[in-house]
């Protein structure tokens, strides 16, 4: 079952809502922890456990997430 079916492609603030535990999602970080990439694929555990040190405070790395788009259709 595809999590995107009937959902709008928009970022969801992690402080407002988290994905289902088993759902793989696109994650966004405002911090340059991945060099020039500010997005990656992860899950709820990634959001709740990954932190970065900013001004002597540990803060969540990922601030927003969105469901992954559907896989491309295979044409044979």
DOSEVO-445267 format. One line per field, with one value per residue (C-alpha): x, y, z; residue number from 0; residue in one letter. Coordinates in pm, 1 decimal, m for minus. Layout:
px	[X | ...]
py	[Y | ...]
pz	[Z | ...]
seq	[NUM | ...]
type	[a | ...]
***
This chain:
px	[0.0 | 136.8 | 139.0 | 115.4 | m216.4 | m451.6 | m191.2 | m54.5 | 323.0 | 411.2 | 658.1 | 518.7 | 683.7 | 818.0 | 704.4 | 344.1 | 322.4 | 538.7 | 509.5 | 397.2 | 675.0 | 730.8 | 683.8 | 992.3 | 977.2 | 1178.6 | 1349.7 | 1467.7 | 1739.2 | 1823.4 | 2176.3 | 2468.3 | 2524.5 | 2523.8 | 2731.3 | 2515.5 | 2231.0 | 1954.8 | 1727.0 | 1750.4 | 1525.6 | 1458.1 | 1177.3 | 1019.7 | 1320.7 | 1553.1 | 1345.6 | 1327.3 | 1686.8 | 1917.7 | 2050.8 | 2316.0 | 2500.7 | 2412.1 | 2537.3 | 2602.2 | 2254.0 | 2153.5 | 1870.4 | 1686.8 | 1862.5 | 1539.4 | 1277.1 | 1038.3 | 929.8 | 697.2 | 575.1 | 780.7 | 631.6 | 502.2 | 747.6 | 767.4 | 543.2 | 725.8 | 657.6 | 751.9]
py	[0.0 | 340.9 | 605.0 | 888.3 | 782.2 | 1075.3 | 1281.3 | 1618.3 | 1651.6 | 1894.4 | 1904.6 | 1816.0 | 1965.3 | 1686.8 | 1881.5 | 1862.5 | 1504.6 | 1195.4 | 921.0 | 567.7 | 360.7 | 140.4 | 411.9 | 522.6 | 896.3 | 1182.1 | 1378.1 | 1741.0 | 1902.0 | 2274.3 | 2188.2 | 2108.2 | 1765.6 | 1595.3 | 1855.2 | 2012.9 | 1763.5 | 1864.7 | 1565.3 | 1189.6 | 886.3 | 763.3 | 680.2 | 780.9 | 649.3 | 873.2 | 1176.8 | 1094.8 | 979.9 | 1178.5 | 1500.2 | 1758.6 | 1995.5 | 2361.0 | 2633.2 | 2382.3 | 2227.0 | 1892.8 | 1956.9 | 1720.9 | 1688.2 | 1645.2 | 1917.7 | 1813.2 | 1502.9 | 1398.9 | 1065.5 | 922.1 | 958.4 | 645.6 | 427.4 | 489.1 | 274.1 | m9.0 | m22.3 | m343.9]
pz	[0.0 | m93.8 | 181.0 | m77.2 | m225.8 | m170.2 | 21.2 | m80.1 | m122.0 | 157.1 | 444.4 | 787.4 | 1095.6 | 1316.3 | 1623.7 | 1496.4 | 1370.3 | 1325.3 | 1062.3 | 1146.8 | 1304.3 | 998.0 | 732.0 | 535.1 | 466.5 | 318.6 | 598.5 | 594.8 | 809.5 | 809.0 | 924.6 | 691.0 | 849.6 | 507.1 | 323.4 | 52.8 | 90.0 | 326.7 | 274.4 | 313.0 | 358.9 | 710.5 | 951.3 | 1281.9 | 1474.9 | 1268.6 | 1364.3 | 1734.0 | 1794.5 | 1563.8 | 1719.4 | 1641.1 | 1875.1 | 1805.0 | 2041.8 | 2322.2 | 2292.0 | 2143.0 | 1895.9 | 1661.0 | 1325.6 | 1130.2 | 1156.1 | 876.6 | 686.2 | 404.3 | 267.7 | m16.6 | m365.4 | m536.7 | m724.1 | m1099.4 | m1312.8 | m1488.3 | m1861.5 | m2035.3]
seq	[0 | 1 | 2 | 3 | 4 | 5 | 6 | 7 | 8 | 9 | 10 | 11 | 12 | 13 | 14 | 15 | 16 | 17 | 18 | 19 | 20 | 21 | 22 | 23 | 24 | 25 | 26 | 27 | 28 | 29 | 30 | 31 | 32 | 33 | 34 | 35 | 36 | 37 | 38 | 39 | 40 | 41 | 42 | 43 | 44 | 45 | 46 | 47 | 48 | 49 | 50 | 51 | 52 | 53 | 54 | 55 | 56 | 57 | 58 | 59 | 60 | 61 | 62 | 63 | 64 | 65 | 66 | 67 | 68 | 69 | 70 | 71 | 72 | 73 | 74 | 75]
type	[x | x | x | x | x | x | x | x | x | x | x | x | x | x | x | x | x | x | x | x | x | x | x | x | x | x | x | x | x | x | x | x | x | x | x | x | x | x | x | x | x | x | x | x | x | x | x | x | x | x | x | x | x | x | x | x | x | x | x | x | x | x | x | x | x | x | x | x | x | x | x | x | x | x | x | x]
***
